[in-house]
Amino acid sequence: MTSIEHLNPIKAPKEIVYQALISQEGLGKVWTPKLSVRPEVGAINEFDFDEGYITKMKVLELSENERVLWECVDSDEEWIGTKISFELIEKDGITDVVLKHYDWRELTDFYRFCNYHWAMFLKRLKDYCEGK
Amino acid sequence: MTSIEHLNPIKAPKEIVYQALISQEGLGKVWTPKLSVRPEVGAINEFDFDEGYITKMKVLELSENERVLWECVDSDEEWIGTKISFELIEKDGITDVVLKHYDWRELTDFYRFCNYHWAMFLKRLKDYCEGK
């Protein structure tokens, strides 16, 4: 098993970052405008990237302003069964966002491609939360 | 031991990407303008990120238009002894750049921070090689 792990400091309170990660508006701006999101444990969030399939994320944990955990229940075969967590640690007005996409079965070219794109996701999250 | 691995497709011939990765001009645009680079095996390339120390990369391999390999001989303590490779695979006018930063002793917050920033490096490399 292998994981993708990033840390990106965002100049915004953790409440702002948390709202971006659980809301239709935030994820619509940061990830894809074609989505269906409910901020409830057990909900199945759906994301459409125009790839011919829908990426479905089951919400496993919502610890307010601290941590979000999803399990991928449908998507590219390599993603199914993997988990994605976002941990928020605020200090002096900066929120460190730690993204972990774990339980990859193999370190493939698709893993490498997704690793790059998770950083682009975090860049857009940063710009969105910082009002850029 | 753990590694950072990315794949980013660039719409440019591999010769363009290779030149960017071995030249003072290319790395000056993509990484830091404060640098000293020689495209020779055995050279010690120096990069200054205004962090109070110089990052020094020994050039271990230069396979023309195919692969570049560096060993970090001085930098942050977590980087010393790690290696960085860039592999270029061109198909139909697109060059896949595979970046591997390997031999990390531990998966730390600095690893996570650098993982994010290697993606930003690849984004700038893409923009530079695509003339953006």
Boltz contact constraints between the chains, C-beta under 6 A:
constraints:
  - contact:
      token1: [A, 5]
      token2: [B, 112]
      max_distance: 6.0
  - contact:
      token1: [A, 6]
      token2: [B, 112]
      max_distance: 6.0
  - contact:
      token1: [A, 6]
      token2: [B, 115]
      max_distance: 6.0
  - contact:
      token1: [A, 6]
      token2: [B, 116]
      max_distance: 6.0
  - contact:
      token1: [A, 7]
      token2: [B, 109]
      max_distance: 6.0
  - contact:
      token1: [A, 7]
      token2: [B, 112]
      max_distance: 6.0
  - contact:
      token1: [A, 7]
      token2: [B, 113]
      max_distance: 6.0
  - contact:
      token1: [A, 8]
      token2: [B, 116]
      max_distance: 6.0
  - contact:
      token1: [A, 109]
      token2: [B, 7]
      max_distance: 6.0
  - contact:
      token1: [A, 112]
      token2: [B, 5]
      max_distance: 6.0
  - contact:
      token1: [A, 112]
      token2: [B, 6]
      max_distance: 6.0
  - contact:
      token1: [A, 112]
      token2: [B, 7]
      max_distance: 6.0
  - contact:
      token1: [A, 113]
      token2: [B, 7]
      max_distance: 6.0
  - contact:
      token1: [A, 115]
      token2: [B, 6]
      max_distance: 6.0
  - contact:
      token1: [A, 116]
      token2: [B, 6]
      max_distance: 6.0
  - contact:
      token1: [A, 116]
      token2: [B, 8]
      max_distance: 6.0
  - contact:
      token1: [A, 116]
      token2: [B, 119]
      max_distance: 6.0
  - contact:
      token1: [A, 119]
      token2: [B, 116]
      max_distance: 6.0
  - contact:
      token1: [A, 119]
      token2: [B, 119]
      max_distance: 6.0
